[in-house]
Amino acid sequence: MPKFLEDKLKREYGPNSKIVYKVMNKIGAMRGNKETAKGRAMARKHRRRQGR
């Protein structure tokens, strides 16, 4: 899963909130508990922008 997005949402909504995964499902980064191709692409783009 896009770890950067999960961390950002957990800071915003709290560490034990279910909203984090609902948001990632809604935007298409995850489908249930599985990461989608869109989520992998988001993580790849984020790493590239961070210079890693």
N, CA, C and O atoms as a GROMACS GRO file, in nm:
protein
  208
    1MET      N    1   0.083  -0.117   0.000
    1MET     CA    2   0.000   0.000   0.000
    1MET      C    3   0.088   0.123   0.000
    1MET      O    4   0.202   0.116   0.044
    2PRO      N    5   0.038   0.235  -0.048
    2PRO     CA    6   0.117   0.356  -0.048
    2PRO      C    7   0.142   0.402   0.096
    2PRO      O    8   0.057   0.467   0.158
    3LYS      N    9   0.257   0.368   0.149
    3LYS     CA   10   0.290   0.396   0.289
    3LYS      C   11   0.287   0.545   0.318
    3LYS      O   12   0.241   0.586   0.425
    4PHE      N   13   0.335   0.627   0.224
    4PHE     CA   14   0.335   0.771   0.246
    4PHE      C   15   0.194   0.823   0.266
    4PHE      O   16   0.170   0.910   0.350
    5LEU      N   17   0.099   0.771   0.189
    5LEU     CA   18  -0.040   0.814   0.199
    5LEU      C   19  -0.102   0.764   0.329
    5LEU      O   20  -0.176   0.838   0.395
    6GLU      N   21  -0.072   0.642   0.365
    6GLU     CA   22  -0.124   0.587   0.490
    6GLU      C   23  -0.075   0.669   0.609
    6GLU      O   24  -0.154   0.702   0.698
    7ASP      N   25   0.053   0.703   0.611
    7ASP     CA   26   0.109   0.783   0.721
    7ASP      C   27   0.044   0.921   0.727
    7ASP      O   28   0.011   0.970   0.835
    8LYS      N   29   0.027   0.982   0.611
    8LYS     CA   30  -0.034   1.116   0.606
    8LYS      C   31  -0.178   1.112   0.659
    8LYS      O   32  -0.217   1.198   0.738
    9LEU      N   33  -0.254   1.013   0.616
    9LEU     CA   34  -0.393   1.003   0.661
    9LEU      C   35  -0.402   0.967   0.809
    9LEU      O   36  -0.492   1.015   0.878
   10LYS      N   37  -0.311   0.884   0.859
   10LYS     CA   38  -0.313   0.850   1.001
   10LYS      C   39  -0.280   0.970   1.087
   10LYS      O   40  -0.334   0.985   1.197
   11ARG      N   41  -0.192   1.058   1.039
   11ARG     CA   42  -0.163   1.181   1.114
   11ARG      C   43  -0.287   1.270   1.118
   11ARG      O   44  -0.315   1.335   1.219
   12GLU      N   45  -0.361   1.272   1.008
   12GLU     CA   46  -0.478   1.358   0.998
   12GLU      C   47  -0.598   1.304   1.077
   12GLU      O   48  -0.666   1.380   1.146
   13TYR      N   49  -0.625   1.173   1.066
   13TYR     CA   50  -0.746   1.116   1.124
   13TYR      C   51  -0.723   1.037   1.252
   13TYR      O   52  -0.820   0.998   1.318
   14GLY      N   53  -0.599   1.012   1.289
   14GLY     CA   54  -0.570   0.934   1.408
   14GLY      C   55  -0.523   0.794   1.370
   14GLY      O   56  -0.561   0.741   1.266
   15PRO      N   57  -0.440   0.734   1.455
   15PRO     CA   58  -0.377   0.606   1.421
   15PRO      C   59  -0.473   0.487   1.416
   15PRO      O   60  -0.443   0.389   1.348
   16ASN      N   61  -0.584   0.493   1.485
   16ASN     CA   62  -0.675   0.378   1.490
   16ASN      C   63  -0.803   0.400   1.410
   16ASN      O   64  -0.901   0.328   1.429
   17SER      N   65  -0.801   0.498   1.321
   17SER     CA   66  -0.921   0.531   1.246
   17SER      C   67  -0.937   0.440   1.124
   17SER      O   68  -0.840   0.407   1.056
   18LYS      N   69  -1.061   0.400   1.098
   18LYS     CA   70  -1.092   0.319   0.980
   18LYS      C   71  -1.102   0.406   0.855
   18LYS      O   72  -1.102   0.356   0.743
   19ILE      N   73  -1.112   0.536   0.875
   19ILE     CA   74  -1.127   0.628   0.763
   19ILE      C   75  -1.008   0.623   0.669
   19ILE      O   76  -1.022   0.644   0.549
   20VAL      N   77  -0.890   0.594   0.723
   20VAL     CA   78  -0.767   0.588   0.643
   20VAL      C   79  -0.785   0.491   0.526
   20VAL      O   80  -0.757   0.526   0.412
   21TYR      N   81  -0.832   0.372   0.554
   21TYR     CA   82  -0.848   0.270   0.451
   21TYR      C   83  -0.969   0.297   0.363
   21TYR      O   84  -0.970   0.261   0.245
   22LYS      N   85  -1.072   0.360   0.418
   22LYS     CA   86  -1.188   0.396   0.338
   22LYS      C   87  -1.150   0.499   0.233
   22LYS      O   88  -1.197   0.493   0.119
   23VAL      N   89  -1.066   0.594   0.271
   23VAL     CA   90  -1.021   0.696   0.177
   23VAL      C   91  -0.936   0.633   0.067
   23VAL      O   92  -0.955   0.663  -0.051
   24MET      N   93  -0.843   0.545   0.105
   24MET     CA   94  -0.757   0.481   0.004
   24MET      C   95  -0.839   0.392  -0.089
   24MET      O   96  -0.807   0.383  -0.208
   25ASN      N   97  -0.942   0.326  -0.039
   25ASN     CA   98  -1.031   0.248  -0.124
   25ASN      C   99  -1.108   0.340  -0.219
   25ASN      O  100  -1.124   0.308  -0.337
   26LYS      N  101  -1.156   0.451  -0.167
   26LYS     CA  102  -1.237   0.544  -0.246
   26LYS      C  103  -1.157   0.605  -0.362
   26LYS      O  104  -1.211   0.620  -0.472
   27ILE      N  105  -1.030   0.640  -0.339
   27ILE     CA  106  -0.950   0.700  -0.447
   27ILE      C  107  -0.890   0.596  -0.540
   27ILE      O  108  -0.833   0.631  -0.643
   28GLY      N  109  -0.902   0.469  -0.504
   28GLY     CA  110  -0.856   0.363  -0.593
   28GLY      C  111  -0.716   0.314  -0.565
   28GLY      O  112  -0.662   0.237  -0.644
   29ALA      N  113  -0.655   0.356  -0.455
   29ALA     CA  114  -0.519   0.311  -0.422
   29ALA      C  115  -0.521   0.169  -0.366
   29ALA      O  116  -0.421   0.097  -0.374
   30MET      N  117  -0.634   0.129  -0.311
   30MET     CA  118  -0.648  -0.006  -0.256
   30MET      C  119  -0.785  -0.059  -0.296
   30MET      O  120  -0.878   0.016  -0.324
   31ARG      N  121  -0.795  -0.191  -0.298
   31ARG     CA  122  -0.924  -0.256  -0.319
   31ARG      C  123  -0.935  -0.359  -0.207
   31ARG      O  124  -0.874  -0.466  -0.212
   32GLY      N  125  -1.015  -0.325  -0.106
   32GLY     CA  126  -1.019  -0.410   0.014
   32GLY      C  127  -0.888  -0.396   0.088
   32GLY      O  128  -0.850  -0.286   0.127
   33ASN      N  129  -0.818  -0.507   0.106
   33ASN     CA  130  -0.689  -0.499   0.174
   33ASN      C  131  -0.573  -0.518   0.077
   33ASN      O  132  -0.459  -0.538   0.119
   34LYS      N  133  -0.602  -0.513  -0.053
   34LYS     CA  134  -0.499  -0.532  -0.154
   34LYS      C  135  -0.467  -0.399  -0.223
   34LYS      O  136  -0.556  -0.318  -0.250
   35GLU      N  137  -0.340  -0.378  -0.250
   35GLU     CA  138  -0.297  -0.258  -0.321
   35GLU      C  139  -0.327  -0.274  -0.470
   35GLU      O  140  -0.305  -0.382  -0.526
   36THR      N  141  -0.377  -0.169  -0.534
   36THR     CA  142  -0.407  -0.174  -0.676
   36THR      C  143  -0.288  -0.122  -0.757
   36THR      O  144  -0.190  -0.072  -0.700
   37ALA      N  145  -0.297  -0.134  -0.887
   37ALA     CA  146  -0.192  -0.083  -0.975
   37ALA      C  147  -0.180   0.069  -0.958
   37ALA      O  148  -0.070   0.123  -0.964
   38LYS      N  149  -0.292   0.136  -0.937
   38LYS     CA  150  -0.290   0.280  -0.916
   38LYS      C  151  -0.214   0.314  -0.788
   38LYS      O  152  -0.139   0.411  -0.784
   39GLY      N  153  -0.233   0.235  -0.683
   39GLY     CA  154  -0.163   0.256  -0.557
   39GLY      C  155  -0.013   0.235  -0.571
   39GLY      O  156   0.066   0.311  -0.516
   40ARG      N  157   0.026   0.131  -0.646
   40ARG     CA  158   0.169   0.106  -0.671
   40ARG      C  159   0.230   0.220  -0.752
   40ARG      O  160   0.344   0.261  -0.726
   41ALA      N  161   0.155   0.272  -0.848
   41ALA     CA  162   0.204   0.383  -0.930
   41ALA      C  163   0.220   0.509  -0.845
   41ALA      O  164   0.315   0.584  -0.862
   42MET      N  165   0.126   0.531  -0.753
   42MET     CA  166   0.136   0.646  -0.664
   42MET      C  167   0.261   0.637  -0.578
   42MET      O  168   0.333   0.736  -0.561
   43ALA      N  169   0.288   0.520  -0.523
   43ALA     CA  170   0.405   0.500  -0.439
   43ALA      C  171   0.534   0.517  -0.520
   43ALA      O  172   0.630   0.576  -0.471
   44ARG      N  173   0.534   0.466  -0.643
   44ARG     CA  174   0.651   0.480  -0.730
   44ARG      C  175   0.680   0.627  -0.760
   44ARG      O  176   0.794   0.671  -0.754
   45LYS      N  177   0.575   0.703  -0.793
   45LYS     CA  178   0.590   0.846  -0.823
   45LYS      C  179   0.639   0.922  -0.700
   45LYS      O  180   0.723   1.012  -0.711
   46HIS      N  181   0.587   0.885  -0.584
   46HIS     CA  182   0.627   0.951  -0.461
   46HIS      C  183   0.776   0.926  -0.433
   46HIS      O  184   0.850   1.018  -0.397
   47ARG      N  185   0.820   0.800  -0.449
   47ARG     CA  186   0.962   0.769  -0.428
   47ARG      C  187   1.050   0.844  -0.526
   47ARG      O  188   1.157   0.893  -0.488
   48ARG      N  189   1.006   0.854  -0.651
   48ARG     CA  190   1.084   0.924  -0.752
   48ARG      C  191   1.096   1.072  -0.718
   48ARG      O  192   1.202   1.131  -0.737
   49ARG      N  193   0.989   1.132  -0.669
   49ARG     CA  194   0.993   1.274  -0.633
   49ARG      C  195   1.079   1.299  -0.510
   49ARG      O  196   1.137   1.406  -0.495
   50GLN      N  197   1.088   1.200  -0.423
   50GLN     CA  198   1.170   1.212  -0.303
   50GLN      C  199   1.317   1.188  -0.332
   50GLN      O  200   1.402   1.210  -0.245
   51GLY      N  201   1.349   1.142  -0.452
   51GLY     CA  202   1.488   1.117  -0.489
   51GLY      C  203   1.540   0.984  -0.444
   51GLY      O  204   1.661   0.969  -0.425
   52ARG      N  205   1.454   0.887  -0.426
   52ARG     CA  206   1.498   0.754  -0.380
   52ARG      C  207   1.501   0.657  -0.493
   52ARG      O  208   1.535   0.541  -0.473
   0.00000   0.00000   0.00000
